[in-house]
């Protein structure tokens, strides 16, 4: 019984010792993601490295290598991975995301895996895949806005020939942008270089675009052809509406202090003013701006050089209104004239009103122009048509002597019908009645007028004289006749204008008082 137990022990011992002495003949294993030679990755693609190393006992060393097959490219940009993991574990799991860098050499790449266990068992696995160049085309991020570069017109969605525009929008690419071609309608494309993965086209174009002058009203296309560094292109098309206001602004009506003649020349005297009371301009498409320019010039007398003088020059926005009375704009002055004392005959003020609509330049502006010319300022003109002696009219020529026989028996009251005409303004008017023989002791009166603010030209001197006491007295019988024999009276009328020009008339009256002594 004991021998049997001993034998059984050795048998069991032998079996046990033989189990310990057996080598590990089980190979380790590798499980990886599913890729093959037809798998292709492009620049900036994510290469998901997923590998599980396992063994029935212990893993001693695990290796992962990625590289290009027959790599002869000298580029400094590589897609490589080479790691060895020395561990004592039954399993290793690798889960990593690798990004394919731009500009690496394209072609066939390998993924090499090696698993070695503690028993020296090794398993290797190599899989091939492809890396291709960038095939994704660039694009517009959202939309490209087309905006007018004309101040005050930036919200417009309709454009016109020759109008300057700018573009606003982001161009993007996964690797890098190279250039963009901009074309409006059938015009010649304009190329702009680009750099970077995203570019605002406004920073590149910068208001260098114009709507071509040969485009007709209607719709046309804005075409962008965007190209990246690898030649991938994409086309962006935006439809533009072209609607030019081909009808220039129209000066519809005006009113003024006097009608402008057909030759556009208004003649006025110095001291007077010519003014526009209204000037209405209209445009269906909307008015853009007005410019008022006023220039004064004088006649070139002799060899003296005359330089025109700018009296007024101002430009104002009209903000797209369809109709406006320009005179209502307080910043503009439409009333002009000449200095009453210093201006010259023929001196000219030229008034030019230019208006443009939103589709015009100043060279195409509508024009309203007229000239104001200074007339010659003639001297004052005194005209006495009739004298009135005690209510009886009689014509008395100038510089003749009128004998007043009535004074033999009656006082003679002198009145007259007449006027003083003046082109510009009088400085003074003198009416003087004197007794030549007796001077201040005789019958006389004078009046000097210097304020003409309440008078209008021509001035009625008959009214002025009617307020004066122009009287030739008779001498009753028995009074002293000394000093009155053959007495003479003079009526002087003298007018002086603001330039110092003079008109003067004299009228003489005589009375023979000696008859009373006969």
PyMOL commands that set and color helices and strands:
alter all, ss='L'
color gray80, all
select helices_A, chain A and resi 2-21+201-205+326-328+362-364+405-408+461-466+513-517
alter helices_A, ss='H'
color red, helices_A
select strands_A, chain A and resi 29-32+40-42+46-68+81-99+107-117+122-132+139-148+158-159+164-172+177-184+190-193+198-200+209-210+218-228+233-242+250-256+265-268+273-282+287-297+309-317+323-325+335-337+348-357+366-374+381-389+392-394+401-403+412-421+426-435+445-449+459-460+471-472+487-497+502-511
alter strands_A, ss='S'
color yellow, strands_A
deselect
rebuild
show_as cartoon
